[in-house]
Amino acid sequence: MNKNKLFVLGLLAFSNIIFSQENAKSVNYPQVKGFFGVLHPIVTVNKEETVYNFSDYYTVGFPTGINVIKNEHFGYSLEVVPFIKAEDGKDKVTNVLFHPGLLFRYKHGFTFIPRLAFETGGRYGFTAILNKVIVKSKDVSYFIATPLPVRFGNEHPPSIGFGLQFGATF
């Protein structure tokens, strides 16, 4: 072989080593990740009324949970959300939501999360959530989410709501 062919073969072998090491940064599954957030319900609508948060009172939730990520596209999540309501200068925990769900992960940091919903206040239903990672680092990812809760039961008409959630996974 001449020197040029040896040089090209050597260059290809070297670049293959470099690129294969770069691609070797693959993620091992399953993974377990914790998360914490702040949830601001914005509006809830039923056939009798439309209720806005921030008008007569303020309600805030603190979603806390664990995600078990099976592969790059799918996982399971269990979330518990205590809600605090502040009204007329008084505040208290008014409800705790148990919120199991599935994670359908997509490219560009988007995740669709359908969750079942069981509230200590007597309501039940489901929540559809669209989640987007907005900042990702080695140890922490920050996200924004838009939950759409649908609730039934406890002698109230069915309702649908909209909220904004901000949080971090670690």
Steps between C-alpha positions, in 0.01 A plus 500: 500500500617847434527774761180678387284187540651432843438861602134484388446165675662635815286815486183292453594271790576800725174679409308178558646476851416865573143482367426162658608638840278801448205276418590270790344754736180300476258492789449182699139400568300468713559829680334635814462878523337716763319825431350797679295789368261783564154480341280803445143408403376776270135422423241227563180478295183297558141538377411728793800733528846607396742540790828691466787458738641832629155667504337434842772266626831347404567127470844352440611137471838339557536194273761259633573163353710228348540407135614152400625540145502166317657623175547822305130506401303355793476506878274493808445783744347529845423849625349635821376860502398680820298816430503809722220754478540857628178696551402792724840507669488131591667205333476122529558174315169440327567192290760235421508349151634149429604505135643183335574520129700398196781694331506514121828673419563669165784687334599853596414452869122452464312246711129416497380377841149357539428458873220354708383733777377415849439796732454482877223758450288228335553581132657264248579500129804545282750766398662544160836675529737634237847544646805671345855499633624859464846472658696177522825452689695198613320465834177703473243569229254788534158470339172676436173307474138569413261271689137461385316339794160337437312416821179323601319403819434630848158638398655764272455530125785373281770763450804573289783732592825648382816572695870581474767297673870572539745253644823306500596136457809363664 
